Amino acid sequence: MHSIIVVPMHSACPDDHLRLEPGDALPFGRVAPSHSPHSPHSPHSPHSPHLTIAHEGVSRTAGEITAAGAYWRLSNLSSAQTYVVENPEGAGEHIKVAPGRLDAPVPFEFARVVLPAGSDLLSFDVWAPRHDFLDRPGPRDGAPTTCAFPLDRGKRYFQVLVALCAGRLRGEPHAPLPTAEELVERLRPLWPSVSRASVAWNIDYLAVKLRLKPAPDSTPGGGPRLNGKKERLVSLALRFDLVREDDLILLHGNRSVVR
């Protein structure tokens, strides 16, 4: 699994996502640098990834993201602007990265990097879907085991997965999958701000976490593609017991889910 996935602003499809392995660095700014910001004397390959943010209020070399296993670090290479990294699922939870700060660790599984740019606030998302777990107690002799299906039952995406599987978890193996509108209505009592867009975002994120490959017959633009993704998510979740009947309680007033 890729360690870190960067979702550019206004990204329309997974092909736009930038995927980083542990140790990879992704510079971002108004123009692509000719060298790595951290190593000014080392040539920067023209084929290296770069997140271009074409706005006159963004520094030419604004910052750099470095993948570090199950989390990532942010370097603020601007001389004057503080960057804010928000947890979109938190209740205002965020960290500040001061100008010139290098390698600030970011602890959020989902994060939104917010950049002041003139009179605008620009942002892009960073996902950290990889979870590592110790597979036995005691000292470790080697690298930790990567979880096959790294799901956090305290996150909204898990609520969405339970809502997708609810009919079949209730003993109806051929129950049709809920539409986007039905998912919104099912989740609204627990998640008042839920929308079709936020449900689709969580379904996309689940597909990343569960490493679903694009369907061979997927089509751009919505309907069939989203429905096919939902069907594959539900099939995988039920086959490997990623959701169980007991999880249906999450749809009935359990308020411990992260907001």
PyRosetta script that sets phi, psi and omega in degrees:
from pyrosetta import init, pose_from_sequence

init()
pose = pose_from_sequence("MHSIIVVPMHSACPDDHLRLEPGDALPFGRVAPSHSPHSPHSPHSPHSPHLTIAHEGVSRTAGEITAAGAYWRLSNLSSAQTYVVENPEGAGEHIKVAPGRLDAPVPFEFARVVLPAGSDLLSFDVWAPRHDFLDRPGPRDGAPTTCAFPLDRGKRYFQVLVALCAGRLRGEPHAPLPTAEELVERLRPLWPSVSRASVAWNIDYLAVKLRLKPAPDSTPGGGPRLNGKKERLVSLALRFDLVREDDLILLHGNRSVVR")
pose.set_psi(1, 139.7)
pose.set_omega(1, 174.6)
pose.set_phi(2, -63.8)
pose.set_psi(2, 142.0)
pose.set_omega(2, -177.0)
pose.set_phi(3, -71.6)
pose.set_psi(3, -47.2)
pose.set_omega(3, -174.2)
pose.set_phi(4, -134.4)
pose.set_psi(4, 139.8)
pose.set_omega(4, 177.4)
pose.set_phi(5, -125.9)
pose.set_psi(5, 124.3)
pose.set_omega(5, -179.9)
pose.set_phi(6, -103.6)
pose.set_psi(6, 127.3)
pose.set_omega(6, -178.6)
pose.set_phi(7, -108.7)
pose.set_psi(7, 106.7)
pose.set_omega(7, -177.9)
pose.set_phi(8, -62.3)
pose.set_psi(8, 156.9)
pose.set_omega(8, 176.4)
pose.set_phi(9, -57.6)
pose.set_psi(9, 136.3)
pose.set_omega(9, 179.4)
pose.set_phi(10, 65.2)
pose.set_psi(10, 22.6)
pose.set_omega(10, 177.1)
pose.set_phi(11, -61.4)
pose.set_psi(11, 132.9)
pose.set_omega(11, -176.2)
pose.set_phi(12, -104.2)
pose.set_psi(12, -15.5)
pose.set_omega(12, -176.9)
pose.set_phi(13, -158.1)
pose.set_psi(13, 160.4)
pose.set_omega(13, -178.9)
pose.set_phi(14, -58.7)
pose.set_psi(14, -23.5)
pose.set_omega(14, 179.2)
pose.set_phi(15, -63.6)
pose.set_psi(15, -20.7)
pose.set_omega(15, 179.3)
pose.set_phi(16, -80.7)
pose.set_psi(16, -14.5)
pose.set_omega(16, -174.5)
pose.set_phi(17, -71.0)
pose.set_psi(17, 145.6)
pose.set_omega(17, 177.6)
pose.set_phi(18, -105.4)
pose.set_psi(18, 122.2)
pose.set_omega(18, -173.9)
pose.set_phi(19, -108.9)
pose.set_psi(19, 128.7)
pose.set_omega(19, -176.0)
pose.set_phi(20, -118.4)
pose.set_psi(20, 137.1)
pose.set_omega(20, 172.1)
pose.set_phi(21, -90.6)
pose.set_psi(21, 161.0)
pose.set_omega(21, 177.9)
pose.set_phi(22, -53.0)
pose.set_psi(22, 130.7)
pose.set_omega(22, -178.5)
pose.set_phi(23, 94.8)
pose.set_psi(23, -18.6)
pose.set_omega(23, 178.3)
pose.set_phi(24, -70.7)
pose.set_psi(24, 147.1)
pose.set_omega(24, 177.4)
pose.set_phi(25, -120.2)
pose.set_psi(25, 143.2)
pose.set_omega(25, 178.7)
pose.set_phi(26, -125.8)
pose.set_psi(26, 103.4)
pose.set_omega(26, 173.8)
pose.set_phi(27, -71.6)
pose.set_psi(27, 151.9)
pose.set_omega(27, 173.9)
pose.set_phi(28, -140.2)
pose.set_psi(28, 151.1)
pose.set_omega(28, -179.3)
pose.set_phi(29, 164.3)
pose.set_psi(29, -173.1)
pose.set_omega(29, -174.9)
pose.set_phi(30, -70.0)
pose.set_psi(30, -32.2)
pose.set_omega(30, 179.0)
pose.set_phi(31, -135.0)
pose.set_psi(31, 155.4)
pose.set_omega(31, 177.8)
pose.set_phi(32, -72.1)
pose.set_psi(32, 132.9)
pose.set_omega(32, -178.8)
pose.set_phi(33, -75.1)
pose.set_psi(33, 156.8)
pose.set_omega(33, 176.0)
pose.set_phi(34, -86.2)
pose.set_psi(34, -8.5)
pose.set_omega(34, 178.0)
pose.set_phi(35, -151.4)
pose.set_psi(35, 164.4)
pose.set_omega(35, 178.9)
pose.set_phi(36, -68.6)
pose.set_psi(36, 127.8)
pose.set_omega(36, -177.6)
pose.set_phi(37, -56.3)
pose.set_psi(37, -33.1)
pose.set_omega(37, -177.9)
pose.set_phi(38, -80.1)
pose.set_psi(38, -21.0)
pose.set_omega(38, -177.4)
pose.set_phi(39, -130.0)
pose.set_psi(39, 79.9)
pose.set_omega(39, -171.0)
pose.set_phi(40, -61.9)
pose.set_psi(40, -16.0)
pose.set_omega(40, -179.2)
pose.set_phi(41, -99.4)
pose.set_psi(41, -1.6)
pose.set_omega(41, 179.3)
pose.set_phi(42, -98.1)
pose.set_psi(42, 131.3)
pose.set_omega(42, 178.9)
pose.set_phi(43, -64.5)
pose.set_psi(43, 141.5)
pose.set_omega(43, 177.8)
pose.set_phi(44, -98.4)
pose.set_psi(44, 118.7)
pose.set_omega(44, -176.3)
pose.set_phi(45, -58.9)
pose.set_psi(45, 135.5)
pose.set_omega(45, 177.4)
pose.set_phi(46, -63.5)
pose.set_psi(46, -14.9)
pose.set_omega(46, -179.9)
pose.set_phi(47, -95.2)
pose.set_psi(47, -2.2)
pose.set_omega(47, 179.6)
pose.set_phi(48, -68.6)
pose.set_psi(48, 146.4)
pose.set_omega(48, 179.8)
pose.set_phi(49, -68.0)
pose.set_psi(49, 150.4)
pose.set_omega(49, 177.4)
pose.set_phi(50, -150.4)
pose.set_psi(50, 137.2)
pose.set_omega(50, 176.4)
pose.set_phi(51, -98.3)
pose.set_psi(51, 105.8)
pose.set_omega(51, -178.7)
pose.set_phi(52, -89.7)
pose.set_psi(52, 126.3)
pose.set_omega(52, 178.0)
pose.set_phi(53, -117.3)
pose.set_psi(53, 94.9)
pose.set_omega(53, -170.4)
pose.set_phi(54, -80.8)
pose.set_psi(54, 81.2)
pose.set_omega(54, 177.9)
pose.set_phi(55, -144.0)
pose.set_psi(55, 133.9)
pose.set_omega(55, -174.9)
pose.set_phi(56, -64.5)
pose.set_psi(56, -17.1)
pose.set_omega(56, 178.9)
pose.set_phi(57, -87.7)
pose.set_psi(57, -1.7)
pose.set_omega(57, 179.6)
pose.set_phi(58, -99.1)
pose.set_psi(58, 135.9)
pose.set_omega(58, 179.1)
pose.set_phi(59, -59.2)
pose.set_psi(59, 151.4)
pose.set_omega(59, 178.1)
pose.set_phi(60, -58.9)
pose.set_psi(60, -44.0)
pose.set_omega(60, 173.7)
pose.set_phi(61, -119.7)
pose.set_psi(61, 94.9)
pose.set_omega(61, -168.9)
pose.set_phi(62, -90.0)
pose.set_psi(62, -33.3)
pose.set_omega(62, -176.1)
pose.set_phi(63, -179.5)
pose.set_psi(63, -173.9)
pose.set_omega(63, -179.2)
pose.set_phi(64, -152.6)
pose.set_psi(64, 139.2)
pose.set_omega(64, 174.7)
pose.set_phi(65, -107.6)
pose.set_psi(65, 134.2)
pose.set_omega(65, 177.1)
pose.set_phi(66, -123.0)
pose.set_psi(66, 124.3)
pose.set_omega(66, 178.3)
pose.set_phi(67, -76.5)
pose.set_psi(67, 134.1)
pose.set_omega(67, -178.3)
pose.set_phi(68, -137.2)
pose.set_psi(68, 74.1)
pose.set_omega(68, 179.7)
pose.set_phi(69, 68.3)
pose.set_psi(69, -118.6)
pose.set_omega(69, -175.0)
pose.set_phi(70, -90.6)
pose.set_psi(70, 6.0)
pose.set_omega(70, 175.8)
pose.set_phi(71, -143.2)
pose.set_psi(71, -175.6)
pose.set_omega(71, -178.7)
pose.set_phi(72, -143.9)
pose.set_psi(72, 165.5)
pose.set_omega(72, -179.4)
pose.set_phi(73, -123.2)
pose.set_psi(73, 146.9)
pose.set_omega(73, -179.3)
pose.set_phi(74, -119.5)
pose.set_psi(74, 128.4)
pose.set_omega(74, 172.8)
pose.set_phi(75, -108.4)
pose.set_psi(75, 128.5)
pose.set_omega(75, 178.3)
pose.set_phi(76, -98.1)
pose.set_psi(76, 106.3)
pose.set_omega(76, -175.8)
pose.set_phi(77, -96.8)
pose.set_psi(77, 7.3)
pose.set_omega(77, 176.2)
pose.set_phi(78, -79.2)
pose.set_psi(78, 160.9)
pose.set_omega(78, -178.0)
pose.set_phi(79, -94.7)
pose.set_psi(79, -13.6)
pose.set_omega(79, -172.9)
pose.set_phi(80, -137.0)
pose.set_psi(80, -21.5)
pose.set_omega(80, -171.0)
pose.set_phi(81, -98.4)
pose.set_psi(81, 130.6)
pose.set_omega(81, 169.4)
pose.set_phi(82, -81.8)
pose.set_psi(82, 135.8)
pose.set_omega(82, 175.1)
pose.set_phi(83, -99.7)
pose.set_psi(83, 147.1)
pose.set_omega(83, 177.7)
pose.set_phi(84, -116.0)
pose.set_psi(84, 133.6)
pose.set_omega(84, 175.2)
pose.set_phi(85, -112.9)
pose.set_psi(85, 114.4)
pose.set_omega(85, -175.9)
pose.set_phi(86, -99.7)
pose.set_psi(86, 150.7)
pose.set_omega(86, 168.1)
pose.set_phi(87, -97.2)
pose.set_psi(87, 104.7)
pose.set_omega(87, -176.1)
pose.set_phi(88, -60.2)
pose.set_psi(88, -20.8)
pose.set_omega(88, 179.8)
pose.set_phi(89, -95.7)
pose.set_psi(89, -2.7)
pose.set_omega(89, -179.4)
pose.set_phi(90, -90.8)
pose.set_psi(90, 169.4)
pose.set_omega(90, 177.6)
pose.set_phi(91, -92.7)
pose.set_psi(91, 68.7)
pose.set_omega(91, -177.3)
pose.set_phi(92, 82.9)
pose.set_psi(92, 8.5)
pose.set_omega(92, -178.3)
pose.set_phi(93, -66.0)
pose.set_psi(93, 131.5)
pose.set_omega(93, -178.7)
pose.set_phi(94, -161.5)
pose.set_psi(94, 164.6)
pose.set_omega(94, 171.0)
pose.set_phi(95, -127.7)
pose.set_psi(95, 154.9)
pose.set_omega(95, 176.8)
pose.set_phi(96, -109.4)
pose.set_psi(96, 140.9)
pose.set_omega(96, 177.2)
pose.set_phi(97, -121.4)
pose.set_psi(97, 110.8)
pose.set_omega(97, -173.0)
pose.set_phi(98, -71.2)
pose.set_psi(98, 158.0)
pose.set_omega(98, 176.5)
pose.set_phi(99, -55.5)
pose.set_psi(99, 133.6)
pose.set_omega(99, 178.7)
pose.set_phi(100, 83.6)
pose.set_psi(100, -6.3)
pose.set_omega(100, -179.4)
pose.set_phi(101, -72.1)
pose.set_psi(101, 131.9)
pose.set_omega(101, 180.0)
pose.set_phi(102, -108.2)
pose.set_psi(102, 140.1)
pose.set_omega(102, 168.7)
pose.set_phi(103, 56.6)
pose.set_psi(103, 45.6)
pose.set_omega(103, 174.5)
pose.set_phi(104, -73.6)
pose.set_psi(104, 122.7)
pose.set_omega(104, -178.4)
pose.set_phi(105, -72.9)
pose.set_psi(105, 138.3)
pose.set_omega(105, -179.4)
pose.set_phi(106, -111.6)
pose.set_psi(106, 121.4)
pose.set_omega(106, -171.7)
pose.set_phi(107, -93.3)
pose.set_psi(107, 3.0)
pose.set_omega(107, -172.5)
pose.set_phi(108, -91.8)
pose.set_psi(108, 139.3)
pose.set_omega(108, 174.3)
pose.set_phi(109, -68.7)
pose.set_psi(109, -40.2)
pose.set_omega(109, 171.2)
pose.set_phi(110, -111.6)
pose.set_psi(110, 137.2)
pose.set_omega(110, 179.0)
pose.set_phi(111, -143.9)
pose.set_psi(111, 149.1)
pose.set_omega(111, 175.0)
pose.set_phi(112, -123.9)
pose.set_psi(112, 117.7)
pose.set_omega(112, 178.7)
pose.set_phi(113, -88.8)
pose.set_psi(113, 121.4)
pose.set_omega(113, -176.4)
pose.set_phi(114, -110.8)
pose.set_psi(114, 124.8)
pose.set_omega(114, -177.2)
pose.set_phi(115, -115.5)
pose.set_psi(115, 123.4)
pose.set_omega(115, 171.3)
pose.set_phi(116, -68.7)
pose.set_psi(116, 132.7)
pose.set_omega(116, -178.6)
pose.set_phi(117, -142.7)
pose.set_psi(117, 93.0)
pose.set_omega(117, -176.2)
pose.set_phi(118, 62.1)
pose.set_psi(118, -123.2)
pose.set_omega(118, 178.4)
pose.set_phi(119, -91.9)
pose.set_psi(119, 4.8)
pose.set_omega(119, -176.9)
pose.set_phi(120, -111.0)
pose.set_psi(120, 160.0)
pose.set_omega(120, 168.7)
pose.set_phi(121, -117.3)
pose.set_psi(121, 116.6)
pose.set_omega(121, -179.5)
pose.set_phi(122, -103.8)
pose.set_psi(122, 153.6)
pose.set_omega(122, -177.6)
pose.set_phi(123, -150.1)
pose.set_psi(123, 157.3)
pose.set_omega(123, 167.9)
pose.set_phi(124, -145.0)
pose.set_psi(124, 158.0)
pose.set_omega(124, -175.3)
pose.set_phi(125, -102.0)
pose.set_psi(125, 150.7)
pose.set_omega(125, 175.1)
pose.set_phi(126, -131.1)
pose.set_psi(126, 127.4)
pose.set_omega(126, 179.0)
pose.set_phi(127, -108.4)
pose.set_psi(127, 142.0)
pose.set_omega(127, 175.2)
pose.set_phi(128, -124.7)
pose.set_psi(128, 74.8)
pose.set_omega(128, -171.1)
pose.set_phi(129, -79.1)
pose.set_psi(129, -8.1)
pose.set_omega(129, -177.1)
pose.set_phi(130, -82.4)
pose.set_psi(130, 132.0)
pose.set_omega(130, 174.0)
pose.set_phi(131, -123.2)
pose.set_psi(131, 130.1)
pose.set_omega(131, 175.4)
pose.set_phi(132, -108.3)
pose.set_psi(132, 141.3)
pose.set_omega(132, -178.9)
pose.set_phi(133, -133.7)
pose.set_psi(133, 145.5)
pose.set_omega(133, 172.8)
pose.set_phi(134, -71.3)
pose.set_psi(134, 127.1)
pose.set_omega(134, -176.0)
pose.set_phi(135, -90.8)
pose.set_psi(135, -3.3)
pose.set_omega(135, 174.2)
pose.set_phi(136, -161.1)
pose.set_psi(136, 154.3)
pose.set_omega(136, 178.6)
pose.set_phi(137, -70.5)
pose.set_psi(137, 164.0)
pose.set_omega(137, 176.8)
pose.set_phi(138, 95.6)
pose.set_psi(138, -177.8)
pose.set_omega(138, -177.5)
pose.set_phi(139, -61.8)
pose.set_psi(139, 146.0)
pose.set_omega(139, 177.5)
pose.set_phi(140, -91.9)
pose.set_psi(140, 135.2)
pose.set_omega(140, 177.9)
pose.set_phi(141, -94.9)
pose.set_psi(141, -15.3)
pose.set_omega(141, -177.0)
pose.set_phi(142, -153.0)
pose.set_psi(142, -159.8)
pose.set_omega(142, -178.5)
pose.set_phi(143, -67.9)
pose.set_psi(143, 148.6)
pose.set_omega(143, 177.8)
pose.set_phi(144, -67.7)
pose.set_psi(144, 157.2)
pose.set_omega(144, 179.5)
pose.set_phi(145, -77.1)
pose.set_psi(145, 132.0)
pose.set_omega(145, 176.1)
pose.set_phi(146, -81.9)
pose.set_psi(146, 127.2)
pose.set_omega(146, -179.2)
pose.set_phi(147, -65.6)
pose.set_psi(147, 134.6)
pose.set_omega(147, -178.7)
pose.set_phi(148, -65.4)
pose.set_psi(148, -42.5)
pose.set_omega(148, -177.9)
pose.set_phi(149, -130.5)
pose.set_psi(149, 85.5)
pose.set_omega(149, -171.9)
pose.set_phi(150, -79.2)
pose.set_psi(150, 81.3)
pose.set_omega(150, -179.0)
pose.set_phi(151, -105.3)
pose.set_psi(151, 138.1)
pose.set_omega(151, 176.9)
pose.set_phi(152, -108.7)
pose.set_psi(152, 113.9)
pose.set_omega(152, -176.3)
pose.set_phi(153, -69.8)
pose.set_psi(153, -6.0)
pose.set_omega(153, 177.7)
pose.set_phi(154, -95.1)
pose.set_psi(154, 8.0)
pose.set_omega(154, -177.2)
pose.set_phi(155, -106.8)
pose.set_psi(155, 158.9)
pose.set_omega(155, -179.7)
pose.set_phi(156, -63.3)
pose.set_psi(156, -35.6)
pose.set_omega(156, -177.8)
pose.set_phi(157, -60.7)
pose.set_psi(157, -31.0)
pose.set_omega(157, 178.8)
pose.set_phi(158, -71.4)
pose.set_psi(158, -36.4)
pose.set_omega(158, 172.9)
pose.set_phi(159, -57.6)
pose.set_psi(159, -43.9)
pose.set_omega(159, 179.9)
pose.set_phi(160, -62.1)
pose.set_psi(160, -41.5)
pose.set_omega(160, 179.3)
pose.set_phi(161, -64.1)
pose.set_psi(161, -42.3)
pose.set_omega(161, 177.7)
pose.set_phi(162, -62.6)
pose.set_psi(162, -42.8)
pose.set_omega(162, 179.4)
pose.set_phi(163, -62.8)
pose.set_psi(163, -37.6)
pose.set_omega(163, 177.2)
pose.set_phi(164, -62.8)
pose.set_psi(164, -38.6)
pose.set_omega(164, -173.5)
pose.set_phi(165, -92.3)
pose.set_psi(165, -2.9)
pose.set_omega(165, -167.7)
pose.set_phi(166, -54.6)
pose.set_psi(166, -48.3)
pose.set_omega(166, -177.2)
pose.set_phi(167, -59.0)
pose.set_psi(167, -43.2)
pose.set_omega(167, -177.7)
pose.set_phi(168, -76.2)
pose.set_psi(168, -28.4)
pose.set_omega(168, 174.6)
pose.set_phi(169, -67.8)
pose.set_psi(169, -25.6)
pose.set_omega(169, 179.6)
pose.set_phi(170, -85.0)
pose.set_psi(170, 13.1)
pose.set_omega(170, 174.1)
pose.set_phi(171, 92.0)
pose.set_psi(171, 19.2)
pose.set_omega(171, 176.7)
pose.set_phi(172, -113.6)
pose.set_psi(172, 84.7)
pose.set_omega(172, -170.9)
pose.set_phi(173, -61.5)
pose.set_psi(173, -23.0)
pose.set_omega(173, -178.6)
pose.set_phi(174, -110.8)
pose.set_psi(174, 18.7)
pose.set_omega(174, 179.3)
pose.set_phi(175, -61.2)
pose.set_psi(175, 135.5)
pose.set_omega(175, 177.7)
pose.set_phi(176, -64.8)
pose.set_psi(176, 148.0)
pose.set_omega(176, 178.9)
pose.set_phi(177, -72.3)
pose.set_psi(177, 145.9)
pose.set_omega(177, -179.2)
pose.set_phi(178, -66.1)
pose.set_psi(178, 146.0)
pose.set_omega(178, 174.0)
pose.set_phi(179, -74.3)
pose.set_psi(179, 171.2)
pose.set_omega(179, 178.1)
pose.set_phi(180, -59.0)
pose.set_psi(180, -41.6)
pose.set_omega(180, 180.0)
pose.set_phi(181, -64.5)
pose.set_psi(181, -40.1)
pose.set_omega(181, 178.6)
pose.set_phi(182, -66.9)
pose.set_psi(182, -37.2)
pose.set_omega(182, 176.4)
pose.set_phi(183, -63.9)
pose.set_psi(183, -41.9)
pose.set_omega(183, 179.0)
pose.set_phi(184, -60.6)
pose.set_psi(184, -45.6)
pose.set_omega(184, -179.7)
pose.set_phi(185, -66.5)
pose.set_psi(185, -37.2)
pose.set_omega(185, -179.0)
pose.set_phi(186, -67.6)
pose.set_psi(186, -33.2)
pose.set_omega(186, -175.2)
pose.set_phi(187, -94.2)
pose.set_psi(187, -16.0)
pose.set_omega(187, -172.6)
pose.set_phi(188, -58.8)
pose.set_psi(188, -38.7)
pose.set_omega(188, 179.5)
pose.set_phi(189, -59.8)
pose.set_psi(189, -28.2)
pose.set_omega(189, -179.5)
pose.set_phi(190, -97.5)
pose.set_psi(190, -20.0)
pose.set_omega(190, -171.8)
pose.set_phi(191, -140.2)
pose.set_psi(191, 80.7)
pose.set_omega(191, -171.2)
pose.set_phi(192, -57.0)
pose.set_psi(192, -30.6)
pose.set_omega(192, -176.6)
pose.set_phi(193, -90.7)
pose.set_psi(193, 8.8)
pose.set_omega(193, -176.8)
pose.set_phi(194, -59.7)
pose.set_psi(194, 146.1)
pose.set_omega(194, 179.0)
pose.set_phi(195, -145.2)
pose.set_psi(195, 169.0)
pose.set_omega(195, 176.3)
pose.set_phi(196, -57.8)
pose.set_psi(196, -41.0)
pose.set_omega(196, -178.5)
pose.set_phi(197, -64.3)
pose.set_psi(197, -41.8)
pose.set_omega(197, -178.7)
pose.set_phi(198, -70.4)
pose.set_psi(198, -34.6)
pose.set_omega(198, 175.5)
pose.set_phi(199, -64.7)
pose.set_psi(199, -45.0)
pose.set_omega(199, 179.1)
pose.set_phi(200, -62.6)
pose.set_psi(200, -37.8)
pose.set_omega(200, 178.7)
pose.set_phi(201, -61.8)
pose.set_psi(201, -44.5)
pose.set_omega(201, -179.3)
pose.set_phi(202, -67.4)
pose.set_psi(202, -35.3)
pose.set_omega(202, 176.3)
pose.set_phi(203, -65.4)
pose.set_psi(203, -41.7)
pose.set_omega(203, 176.3)
pose.set_phi(204, -61.0)
pose.set_psi(204, -41.6)
pose.set_omega(204, -178.1)
pose.set_phi(205, -67.8)
pose.set_psi(205, -39.6)
pose.set_omega(205, 176.3)
pose.set_phi(206, -59.9)
pose.set_psi(206, -39.5)
pose.set_omega(206, 178.7)
pose.set_phi(207, -62.5)
pose.set_psi(207, -35.2)
pose.set_omega(207, 177.2)
pose.set_phi(208, -69.4)
pose.set_psi(208, -47.9)
pose.set_omega(208, -176.4)
pose.set_phi(209, -63.8)
pose.set_psi(209, -36.4)
pose.set_omega(209, -178.3)
pose.set_phi(210, -93.7)
pose.set_psi(210, 6.4)
pose.set_omega(210, 172.4)
pose.set_phi(211, 56.0)
pose.set_psi(211, 44.8)
pose.set_omega(211, 175.1)
pose.set_phi(212, -75.6)
pose.set_psi(212, 133.0)
pose.set_omega(212, 175.5)
pose.set_phi(213, -83.2)
pose.set_psi(213, 149.2)
pose.set_omega(213, 178.1)
pose.set_phi(214, -57.2)
pose.set_psi(214, 140.2)
pose.set_omega(214, 177.7)
pose.set_phi(215, -65.0)
pose.set_psi(215, 140.4)
pose.set_omega(215, -178.8)
pose.set_phi(216, -58.7)
pose.set_psi(216, -31.1)
pose.set_omega(216, -177.0)
pose.set_phi(217, -103.7)
pose.set_psi(217, 21.2)
pose.set_omega(217, -178.5)
pose.set_phi(218, -65.6)
pose.set_psi(218, 144.7)
pose.set_omega(218, -178.8)
pose.set_phi(219, -123.7)
pose.set_psi(219, 144.5)
pose.set_omega(219, -178.9)
pose.set_phi(220, -71.7)
pose.set_psi(220, 155.5)
pose.set_omega(220, 167.8)
pose.set_phi(221, 100.5)
pose.set_psi(221, 6.7)
pose.set_omega(221, 170.7)
pose.set_phi(222, 124.9)
pose.set_psi(222, -118.0)
pose.set_omega(222, -166.0)
pose.set_phi(223, -24.4)
pose.set_psi(223, -81.5)
pose.set_omega(223, -173.7)
pose.set_phi(224, -57.9)
pose.set_psi(224, -38.4)
pose.set_omega(224, -177.7)
pose.set_phi(225, -64.5)
pose.set_psi(225, -46.8)
pose.set_omega(225, -179.3)
pose.set_phi(226, -65.7)
pose.set_psi(226, -42.2)
pose.set_omega(226, 179.9)
pose.set_phi(227, -62.8)
pose.set_psi(227, -40.8)
pose.set_omega(227, 178.0)
pose.set_phi(228, -63.5)
pose.set_psi(228, -38.8)
pose.set_omega(228, 178.6)
pose.set_phi(229, -65.4)
pose.set_psi(229, -42.2)
pose.set_omega(229, 178.5)
pose.set_phi(230, -61.4)
pose.set_psi(230, -43.9)
pose.set_omega(230, -178.6)
pose.set_phi(231, -61.8)
pose.set_psi(231, -41.9)
pose.set_omega(231, -179.7)
pose.set_phi(232, -69.7)
pose.set_psi(232, -36.7)
pose.set_omega(232, 176.8)
pose.set_phi(233, -62.4)
pose.set_psi(233, -47.7)
pose.set_omega(233, -178.7)
pose.set_phi(234, -64.1)
pose.set_psi(234, -43.6)
pose.set_omega(234, -179.7)
pose.set_phi(235, -59.6)
pose.set_psi(235, -45.6)
pose.set_omega(235, -179.7)
pose.set_phi(236, -66.5)
pose.set_psi(236, -44.3)
pose.set_omega(236, -177.2)
pose.set_phi(237, -62.4)
pose.set_psi(237, -40.6)
pose.set_omega(237, -178.9)
pose.set_phi(238, -76.8)
pose.set_psi(238, -35.6)
pose.set_omega(238, -178.8)
pose.set_phi(239, -63.4)
pose.set_psi(239, -38.1)
pose.set_omega(239, -176.4)
pose.set_phi(240, -105.2)
pose.set_psi(240, 15.0)
pose.set_omega(240, 177.6)
pose.set_phi(241, 56.1)
pose.set_psi(241, 38.3)
pose.set_omega(241, 176.4)
pose.set_phi(242, -72.5)
pose.set_psi(242, -26.4)
pose.set_omega(242, 171.0)
pose.set_phi(243, -127.4)
pose.set_psi(243, 145.9)
pose.set_omega(243, -179.0)
pose.set_phi(244, -130.5)
pose.set_psi(244, 169.5)
pose.set_omega(244, -179.5)
pose.set_phi(245, -57.5)
pose.set_psi(245, -35.0)
pose.set_omega(245, 179.6)
pose.set_phi(246, -61.5)
pose.set_psi(246, -25.6)
pose.set_omega(246, -178.5)
pose.set_phi(247, -71.7)
pose.set_psi(247, -13.0)
pose.set_omega(247, 178.9)
pose.set_phi(248, -60.8)
pose.set_psi(248, -19.5)
pose.set_omega(248, 178.0)
pose.set_phi(249, -61.4)
pose.set_psi(249, -24.0)
pose.set_omega(249, 179.1)
pose.set_phi(250, -65.4)
pose.set_psi(250, -18.3)
pose.set_omega(250, 178.8)
pose.set_phi(251, -94.6)
pose.set_psi(251, 6.1)
pose.set_omega(251, -174.3)
pose.set_phi(252, -130.1)
pose.set_psi(252, 49.6)
pose.set_omega(252, 168.0)
pose.set_phi(253, 95.3)
pose.set_psi(253, 8.7)
pose.set_omega(253, 175.0)
pose.set_phi(254, -74.7)
pose.set_psi(254, 113.5)
pose.set_omega(254, -172.8)
pose.set_phi(255, -93.4)
pose.set_psi(255, 11.0)
pose.set_omega(255, -177.2)
pose.set_phi(256, -81.3)
pose.set_psi(256, -5.6)
pose.set_omega(256, -178.6)
pose.set_phi(257, -69.0)
pose.set_psi(257, 140.7)
pose.set_omega(257, -177.8)
pose.set_phi(258, -61.5)
pose.set_psi(258, 136.8)
pose.set_omega(258, 177.3)
pose.set_phi(259, -98.8)
pose.dump_pdb("model.pdb")
